[in-house]
Amino acid sequence: MLGNYHVHTTMSDGSFTPDEIVQKAISLGLDEIGIADHYFTTKDGIGFVDDSDLPEYIAVIQSLNERYAGTIRVLAGLEIDSSCYNVKRSRLPFHLLNRLDYVVFEYVENRMLGQQIRTECGLEVVETLTEFRDPYMAVGVYTLRDIIELKRKLTCSVGLVHPNLNRDFVHYEPQELARSLQQNDIFIDAYVKTEKTGDPAQDINWPLIGFFKDLGPFGDSFRDQRVEIAPGTDTHSTDNIAVAINAINLLVEQGFQLKTF
């Protein structure tokens, strides 16, 4: 199954409409396209889908899936910021999220960034989080344990989006982490690098240079435990959507388990 599961549209901060994205994916021969626009965030310059927007957001994507049935499968995803930029992180609208095909969580276990953002986000945001009795202030972001707890309330698929495992998950033993992800059915977004470096020694693993670097010592354990991987270009245009095909081929060649939705 050829798919790209991390694409943004004009419903958040992308440059093309959902229909334009789907038509481009069809022209490139993809079997599946996953739209994963941003959920609420106060990050500067980032458009987002708020709670009140979610019903229409889901309806638009489901309508496209019905319109192009038999040609391509269109999946409804959502990218959720786990840092203090998302003041709604402790009160997610699970009744709406469960109408999606999947959600992916950003910045999980990135404790350094979590503390930095908590410092930068300002008094008003901190006061709002305090008012909501946000339980994630000490660390600053969701931990994997938090994701496992949240997943108890989620019926859609759950993943970690472009995680730097080699930096943020080093306190986990490789087999322990892989087993936890596999047993809790949490997939990993494989960030696809869309441009080559020009260095043959590096480009041998293009377009997954960054993913393999961030994977660090966890590659063998992910293969052993069959942790599911979903390639995504994190594109905000129609450019480079097809690069995910190269990523899928490389993941299969190297023995990784692809995510099935």
Secondary structure, 3 states (H helix, E strand, C coil): CCEEEEECCCCCCCCCCHHHHHHHHHHCCCCEEEEEEEECCCCCCCCCECHHHHHHHHHHHHHHHHHCCCCCEEEEEEEEECCCCCCCCCCCCHHHHCCCCEEEEECCCCHHHHHHHHHHCCHHHHHHHHHCCCCCCCCCCCCHHHHHHHHCCCCCEEEECCCCHHHHCCCCCHHHHHHHHHHCCEEEEEECCCCCCCCHHHHCCCCCHHHHHHHHHHHHHHHHHCCEEEEECCECCCCCCCHHHHHHHHHHHCCCEECCC
